[in-house]
Amino acid sequence: MTVRGGIPDPGYDTFPAMLRHLCERFGARECVVIGDDRLRFAEADAASARLARRLLASGVGKGTRVGLLAPNGPDFVIGMLAVCRLGAILVPINTFFQADELAWTLRHADVQTLLTVPRLLSHDYLARLEEAVPGLRSAAGPDLLLPSMPYLRQIRVLGESDRRWCRTETRAEDAGSPMVDADLLDAIEARVCTSDEALIIYTSGSTAEPKGIVHTQGALVRHAWWLGREHGFVPEDRVFTPNAFFFIGGFVFSLLAPMQMGACLICEERFEPGETLARIERERATIVTGWPHYGPAMARHESFLRRDLSAVRAGYLFEILPPGAVRFHYSLGMTETCGSHCFWPPERELPAGSLGVAVPGVEHDVIDPESGAALPPGEPGELRVRGYTVMQGMYGRTREEVLEPDGWYRTGDRVTLDENGHVYFHGRLGDLIKTGGANVSPQEVERALAELQGVLEAHVVGLPDAERGQLVAAAVVLDGSVPLEADELRSELRAKLAAYKVPKRFDFFAKQDLPYKATGKIDKRALVERMGGSR
């Protein structure tokens, strides 16, 4: 592996340079597939260049924050490449977001330009935007000046639209808005630097509001390249990659890592075990990834034993891997560290229970979470991470608020490190819920529940679950003003929250039956025990 100054080095460190490299080596190969929509590397380059030239003509440039609301597939890839090759800052937006969540993200990130598909499955994004952005529906034209969203200047729809408040874009060269000359794009790309901020990506923290994590061009490109090399991706691979690109794991590992190795991404709009099995078979997938519950669901499907999955050579969905296929190792990572900050050296056999050692260019240490004092090997404490993959900061917060003066980031993970640097994970110091690979803030769900008529009190916890890791569960106290049942609560929350945040289980309590601490706060650890796990 090539390493420069302790940091993985693919020979380029920006998105424009990465794209030139990919086109030179893999231009004729398929880059991304979803259904019948197939895009080659050279086509992705050409389509993203046209979109980039149109964005330049509208005033987008280095540092402009551009939102992208699109599912995994060609639209996301083209939009991502167009933004990042300009040196603009990409803000991927969760496609499950309801109007309130969408509005919060657009406002918090100060999005200036939004690229969006018109719809996905049952999601009508144009109607949802009109609900999210007051004044948008009555806007006279596509040049926006709205007090409700003061930085938003334009919305561009990747497809068809009849709304007068947006512009439409297609992949065709002779359609769409005005664009600058190609030589200006070349000059712009030559000024993109490894240190330029390239991404604001949101994650749920242990507080109610999500955090906008900022990463640079160099960190994203280099770390994703290293992950692709470490996993052994090759140009002949066809990677089934359903992990959402708007999450850091999906963006870095599922999108950028295989792409930099010249592999093809196989995407889907929704997971249905039988349809997904057919897709993996039809596309001759060689690598299968996905949320933890995907494997068991497909293995239980009645068509599983009839499927020819012999092309699969490796992956994380262990239950459907054919004999002899390589099982990828799970590691520890987070949005703030550009995904995985642990890995498993191929020449080293990891001890049982370990999630690996620090990746090249990254350091680990363990401290007492209260005093901040360094702890010796084998003693549990809070993990700190430092290195090139660590975020530049959180959008809207000073660097001093989130990073220590010497560059360490306190992860909130409770771990031990042995004498050889192997990491053993023991849980979160906070109460963040991780369900099916997604992070859920209990406080955000509690706040949504508290707004519902008839709810006196609500406490949200993560219960152990064999398939999803944790299950979002709510302990609810009703005030008796209206009759409420679990299905009614679930239905009302779906209008406020992304589906994965809506509790899968509701338990109803009398207030006096809830466990409280002496301080008057709910004892969530005791509440988890009282609720007794998933059922």
C-alpha positions in Angstrom: 0.0 0.0 0.0 1.3 3.5 -0.9 1.6 5.7 2.2 2.8 9.3 2.2 3.6 10.9 5.6 1.8 8.0 7.3 -1.4 8.8 5.3 -2.7 6.5 2.5 -1.8 8.0 -0.9 -3.7 7.0 -4.1 -1.6 9.5 -6.2 -4.4 12.1 -6.2 -6.2 13.9 -3.4 -9.1 15.8 -4.9 -12.4 14.9 -6.6 -11.4 16.4 -10.0 -8.1 14.5 -10.0 -9.9 11.3 -8.9 -12.4 11.6 -11.7 -9.7 12.1 -14.3 -7.9 9.0 -13.0 -11.1 6.9 -13.1 -12.0 8.0 -16.6 -8.5 7.2 -17.9 -8.5 3.8 -16.4 -12.2 2.7 -16.4 -14.1 5.0 -18.7 -15.9 2.3 -20.7 -16.8 0.2 -17.6 -20.2 0.4 -15.9 -20.0 2.7 -12.8 -23.5 2.5 -11.3 -26.7 0.6 -12.1 -30.2 0.8 -10.8 -32.9 -1.2 -12.7 -32.5 -0.3 -16.4 -30.6 2.9 -15.7 -26.9 2.2 -16.4 -24.1 4.7 -16.3 -20.5 4.2 -17.4 -17.6 6.1 -15.8 -17.1 8.2 -18.9 -20.8 9.0 -19.0 -20.8 10.0 -15.3 -17.9 12.3 -16.1 -19.7 13.9 -19.0 -23.0 14.3 -17.3 -21.5 15.7 -14.1 -19.4 18.1 -16.2 -22.5 19.5 -17.9 -24.3 19.9 -14.6 -21.2 21.5 -13.1 -21.1 24.0 -15.9 -24.7 24.9 -15.4 -24.2 25.3 -11.7 -21.2 27.6 -12.4 -23.4 29.7 -14.7 -25.8 30.2 -11.8 -23.1 31.4 -9.4 -22.2 28.1 -7.6 -18.5 28.0 -6.9 -15.9 27.0 -4.3 -17.4 26.9 -0.8 -21.1 27.1 -2.0 -23.3 24.7 0.0 -25.3 22.5 -2.4 -27.9 20.1 -1.0 -28.5 16.8 -2.8 -31.8 15.0 -2.2 -31.6 11.8 -4.3 -31.5 8.1 -3.7 -28.6 5.8 -4.4 -28.1 5.6 -8.1 -27.0 7.6 -11.1 -28.7 10.9 -10.0 -26.8 10.9 -6.7 -23.5 10.0 -8.4 -23.8 12.7 -11.1 -24.9 15.3 -8.5 -22.1 14.4 -6.1 -19.4 14.6 -8.8 -20.8 17.9 -10.2 -20.7 19.6 -6.8 -17.3 18.2 -5.6 -15.4 18.8 -8.9 -16.3 22.5 -8.5 -14.9 22.7 -4.9 -18.4 23.4 -3.7 -19.6 21.7 -0.5 -22.0 18.8 -0.8 -24.8 18.4 1.7 -26.4 15.0 1.2 -30.0 15.0 2.5 -31.8 12.0 4.0 -34.4 10.9 1.5 -36.7 9.7 4.4 -36.9 13.2 5.9 -40.4 14.7 6.4 -41.0 18.4 5.9 -39.9 19.6 9.4 -36.6 17.6 9.2 -36.0 18.8 5.6 -36.6 22.4 6.6 -34.2 22.1 9.6 -31.4 20.7 7.5 -31.7 23.2 4.7 -31.7 26.1 7.2 -29.0 24.7 9.5 -26.6 24.0 6.6 -27.4 27.4 4.9 -28.0 25.5 1.7 -27.7 27.9 -1.3 -28.6 25.5 -4.1 -30.7 22.3 -3.8 -30.5 19.5 -6.3 -33.5 17.1 -5.9 -35.2 14.3 -7.7 -39.0 15.0 -8.1 -40.1 11.9 -6.3 -39.0 8.5 -4.9 -41.6 5.7 -4.4 -44.3 7.4 -2.3 -42.3 10.5 -1.5 -43.3 13.6 -3.4 -40.3 15.8 -2.8 -41.7 18.9 -4.6 -44.9 18.9 -2.4 -42.7 18.2 0.6 -40.5 21.2 -0.2 -43.5 23.4 -0.5 -44.5 22.3 3.0 -41.0 22.7 4.3 -40.2 26.2 2.9 -42.8 28.8 3.6 -43.4 31.1 0.7 -42.0 28.6 -1.9 -45.3 27.6 -3.3 -46.1 31.2 -4.2 -42.7 32.1 -5.5 -42.9 33.9 -8.8 -39.9 32.2 -10.4 -36.8 30.1 -9.8 -34.6 32.9 -8.3 -35.5 32.6 -4.7 -35.4 35.3 -2.0 -37.4 33.8 0.9 -37.1 35.1 4.5 -38.0 31.6 5.7 -34.9 30.2 4.1 -32.7 33.2 3.7 -29.7 31.6 2.0 -31.6 29.4 -0.4 -31.3 30.8 -3.9 -32.4 28.0 -6.3 -33.8 24.6 -6.5 -32.9 22.4 -9.5 -35.0 19.3 -10.2 -33.2 16.3 -11.7 -36.1 15.3 -13.9 -39.5 16.8 -14.8 -41.4 19.4 -12.9 -44.3 21.8 -13.5 -43.4 24.1 -10.6 -42.4 27.7 -11.5 -40.1 28.0 -8.5 -37.5 25.5 -9.8 -35.3 24.8 -12.8 -35.2 21.3 -14.4 -32.1 19.5 -15.4 -31.6 16.5 -17.6 -28.5 14.5 -18.6 -28.8 15.6 -22.2 -26.2 18.0 -23.5 -28.7 20.1 -25.4 -31.3 20.5 -22.6 -31.3 22.3 -19.3 -30.2 25.7 -18.1 -27.4 27.8 -19.6 -23.8 26.6 -18.9 -20.4 28.1 -19.0 -17.6 27.0 -21.4 -15.7 23.8 -20.7 -12.4 25.7 -20.4 -13.8 27.6 -17.4 -14.7 24.3 -15.7 -11.1 23.1 -16.3 -9.7 26.2 -14.7 -12.0 25.9 -11.7 -11.1 22.2 -11.2 -7.4 23.2 -11.3 -8.0 25.4 -8.2 -9.6 22.7 -6.1 -7.3 21.8 -3.2 -7.0 18.8 -0.9 -7.8 21.1 2.1 -11.0 22.4 0.6 -14.1 21.6 2.6 -16.1 19.1 0.4 -18.9 17.6 2.6 -21.3 18.5 5.4 -23.0 15.3 6.4 -25.5 14.9 9.2 -25.6 12.5 12.0 -27.7 12.2 15.1 -25.8 12.8 18.3 -26.7 12.2 21.9 -28.5 15.6 21.9 -31.8 16.4 20.1 -30.3 18.2 17.2 -28.3 16.5 14.4 -24.7 17.5 13.9 -23.3 18.7 10.5 -19.9 17.1 10.2 -17.4 18.8 7.9 -14.8 16.8 5.9 -12.3 17.9 3.3 -11.6 16.7 -0.3 -8.4 15.0 0.8 -9.8 13.1 3.7 -12.7 11.7 1.8 -10.8 10.7 -1.3 -7.8 9.2 0.5 -9.7 7.3 3.2 -12.2 5.9 0.7 -9.4 4.8 -1.6 -7.7 3.0 1.3 -10.9 1.3 2.3 -11.4 0.0 -1.2 -7.8 -1.3 -1.3 -8.2 -2.9 2.1 -11.3 -4.7 1.1 -9.7 -6.0 -2.1 -12.2 -4.4 -4.5 -11.1 -4.8 -8.2 -12.5 -3.4 -11.4 -14.3 -6.7 -12.2 -16.4 -6.4 -9.0 -20.1 -5.6 -9.0 -20.9 -4.3 -5.5 -24.5 -4.6 -4.2 -24.6 -1.3 -2.2 -27.9 -0.4 -0.6 -26.4 1.5 2.3 -27.7 5.0 1.9 -25.2 7.4 0.4 -26.5 10.3 2.7 -24.9 8.5 5.7 -21.1 8.5 6.1 -20.7 4.7 5.8 -22.7 4.7 2.5 -20.9 7.8 1.2 -17.3 6.7 1.9 -17.4 2.9 2.0 -20.4 2.0 -0.3 -19.9 4.7 -2.9 -16.4 6.2 -3.0 -14.4 3.1 -2.1 -15.6 0.7 -4.8 -15.8 3.5 -7.3 -12.1 4.4 -6.9 -11.3 0.7 -7.6 -13.3 0.8 -10.9 -16.0 -1.4 -9.5 -19.7 -1.2 -10.5 -22.3 -0.1 -7.9 -25.6 -2.0 -7.9 -28.3 0.0 -6.3 -32.0 -0.4 -5.5 -34.8 1.9 -4.4 -36.2 -0.3 -1.7 -35.4 -3.5 0.0 -37.7 -6.5 -0.5 -36.0 -9.8 0.2 -37.3 -11.6 -2.9 -36.7 -8.7 -5.3 -33.2 -8.0 -3.8 -32.2 -11.7 -4.2 -33.3 -11.6 -7.9 -31.3 -8.4 -8.4 -28.2 -9.8 -6.9 -28.5 -12.9 -9.1 -29.4 -11.0 -12.3 -26.6 -8.5 -11.9 -24.1 -11.1 -11.0 -23.0 -9.3 -7.8 -19.6 -10.2 -6.5 -19.7 -8.2 -3.2 -22.9 -7.9 -1.1 -23.3 -5.3 1.6 -26.3 -3.9 3.5 -27.9 -3.3 6.8 -27.5 -6.2 9.3 -31.1 -7.4 9.0 -30.9 -7.9 5.2 -29.0 -11.2 5.3 -31.4 -13.0 7.6 -34.4 -11.7 5.8 -33.1 -12.9 2.4 -32.0 -16.3 3.8 -35.5 -16.9 5.1 -37.2 -16.0 1.8 -38.8 -18.9 0.0 -36.8 -18.2 -3.2 -33.3 -18.2 -1.6 -32.4 -21.8 -2.3 -33.3 -21.4 -6.0 -31.1 -18.4 -6.5 -27.7 -18.6 -8.3 -25.5 -16.5 -6.1 -22.3 -18.2 -7.2 -20.8 -14.9 -8.4 -20.7 -13.6 -4.9 -17.2 -13.8 -3.5 -17.3 -11.6 -0.4 -19.4 -9.3 1.8 -21.1 -8.5 5.0 -24.3 -10.4 4.5 -23.0 -13.6 5.9 -26.3 -15.5 5.8 -26.4 -15.5 2.0 -22.7 -15.9 1.2 -21.9 -19.1 -0.8 -19.3 -21.6 0.6 -15.8 -20.3 0.4 -16.8 -16.6 0.2 -14.8 -14.1 2.2 -16.5 -12.6 5.3 -15.6 -8.9 5.7 -14.8 -8.0 9.3 -16.8 -5.3 11.1 -14.9 -2.3 12.4 -15.6 0.7 14.5 -16.3 4.1 13.0 -18.4 7.2 13.1 -19.4 10.2 11.0 -16.9 12.4 12.8 -14.0 10.1 11.7 -15.0 9.7 8.0 -16.3 6.2 8.7 -14.1 3.4 9.9 -11.1 4.4 12.1 -10.3 0.8 12.9 -9.1 -2.0 10.5 -7.7 -5.5 10.6 -4.2 -5.9 9.2 -4.2 -8.8 6.8 -1.0 -10.3 8.2 -2.3 -10.3 11.7 -4.9 -12.5 13.3 -7.1 -10.4 15.5 -8.0 -11.5 19.1 -11.6 -12.6 19.6 -13.9 -9.6 20.2 -11.5 -7.0 18.8 -12.7 -4.5 16.1 -9.1 -4.0 14.9 -6.4 -1.4 15.3 -6.1 2.3 14.2 -6.1 2.8 10.4 -2.9 4.3 8.9 -2.6 7.9 9.7 -4.9 7.7 12.7 -4.1 7.4 16.4 -6.2 6.0 19.3 -6.0 6.5 23.1 -8.3 5.9 26.0 -9.0 8.4 28.8 -11.1 8.6 31.9 -14.3 10.3 30.7 -14.5 12.4 33.9 -10.9 13.6 34.5 -9.5 13.3 31.1 -6.5 11.4 32.4 -4.9 8.8 30.2 -5.7 5.2 31.1 -3.3 2.2 30.8 -3.9 -0.7 28.4 -6.8 -3.0 29.4 -8.7 -0.4 31.5 -12.0 0.7 30.0 -12.6 4.4 29.3 -13.5 6.9 26.5 -11.8 6.4 23.1 -10.1 9.5 21.6 -9.2 9.6 17.9 -6.7 11.9 16.1 -5.6 11.9 12.5 -6.3 12.8 8.9 -9.8 11.3 8.8 -11.1 13.3 11.8 -13.5 16.0 10.8 -12.6 19.6 10.4 -15.4 20.5 12.7 -19.1 20.7 13.1 -21.0 23.2 10.9 -22.2 26.1 13.0 -19.8 25.4 15.9 -16.3 26.5 16.6 -13.5 24.0 16.2 -12.6 24.6 19.9 -16.0 23.3 21.0 -15.6 19.9 19.3 -11.9 19.2 19.1 -9.3 19.3 21.8 -6.4 21.8 21.3 -4.0 19.0 20.2 -6.5 17.6 17.6 -8.0 14.7 19.6 -11.7 14.0 19.2 -13.5 12.4 22.1 -15.8 9.8 20.5 -18.1 9.0 23.4 -17.4 5.3 22.9 -16.5 3.2 25.9 -13.6 0.9 24.9 -10.5 -0.8 26.0 -7.1 -0.9 24.2 -4.7 -3.8 24.7 -0.9 -3.5 24.6 -0.9 -4.1 20.8 -3.5 -1.4 20.1 -6.5 -3.7 19.5 -9.8 -2.0 20.2 -12.6 -3.7 22.2 -15.9 -1.9 22.1 -18.2 -1.8 25.2 -20.9 0.5 24.2 -21.7 4.3 24.1 -21.2 6.5 27.1 -24.4 8.3 26.0 -27.7 6.9 24.9 -27.5 7.2 21.1 -29.6 4.4 19.5 -28.0 2.5 16.5 -30.7 0.6 14.6 -30.1 -1.2 11.3 -27.0 0.9 10.8 -28.7 4.3 11.4 -28.3 6.6 14.4 -31.4 7.8 16.2 -31.4 10.5 18.8 -33.8 9.5 21.6 -34.4 13.2 22.5 -35.6 14.0 19.0 -38.2 11.2 19.1 -39.2 12.2 22.6 -39.8 15.7 21.5 -42.0 14.6 18.6 -44.0 12.4 21.0 -44.4 15.2 23.5 -46.1 17.3 20.9 -48.9 14.8 20.4 -52.2 15.4 22.1 -52.8 12.8 24.8 -49.1 12.2 25.6 -48.1 13.3 29.1 -44.6 11.9 29.1 -42.4 9.8 26.7 -39.0 8.2 27.1 -37.2 6.6 24.2 -34.6 3.8 24.5 -32.8 1.3 22.4 -33.7 -2.4 23.1 -31.4 -5.2 22.1 -32.5 -6.8 18.8 -30.9 -9.7 17.0 -31.4 -8.3 13.5 -31.1 -4.5 13.8 -28.7 -4.3 16.7 -31.1 -2.1 18.6 -34.8 -1.5 18.3 -36.3 2.0 18.9 -38.8 1.7 21.7 -40.9 4.2 23.6 -42.2 4.2 27.2 -45.3 6.4 27.1 -47.5 7.9 29.8 -50.9 9.1 28.6 -52.8 12.0 30.1 -56.2 10.5 29.4 -57.5 13.4 27.4 -57.9 11.2 24.2 -57.7 7.5 23.7 -54.4 6.5 22.1 -53.0 3.2 21.0 -49.6 2.2 19.6 -50.8 2.3 15.9 -52.2 5.8 16.3 -49.0 7.1 17.8 -47.0 5.4 15.1 -49.2 6.9 12.4 -48.8 10.4 13.8 -45.1 10.1 14.2 -44.6 9.0 10.6 -45.8 12.5 9.5 -43.0 14.1 11.6 -40.1 11.7 11.5 -38.2 9.5 9.1 -39.5 5.9 9.2 -36.4 4.4 10.9 -36.8 6.9 13.8 -40.4 5.9 14.6 -40.5 3.4 17.5 -41.1 -0.2 16.6 -42.5 -0.8 20.0 -44.6 1.3 22.5 -45.1 0.3 26.1 -47.6 2.2 28.2 -46.9 3.0 31.8 -48.5 4.8 34.7 -46.1 7.6 35.7 -45.5 6.1 39.1 -44.3 2.9 37.5 -41.4 4.4 35.6 -37.9 4.1 37.2 -36.5 7.5 38.2 -33.2 8.5 39.7 -32.9 10.5 42.9 -32.4 13.7 40.7 -35.9 13.2 39.3 -34.5 12.1 35.9 -35.6 8.9 34.2 -33.2 6.0 34.7 -32.9 4.7 31.2 -30.8 1.8 32.0 -33.4 0.6 34.5 -36.1 1.3 31.9 -34.4 -0.9 29.3 -34.3 -3.7 31.9 -37.9 -3.1 32.8 -39.0 -3.2 29.2 -37.2 -6.5 28.9 -35.7 -6.4 25.4 -37.5 -6.8 22.0 -40.5 -8.9 21.5 
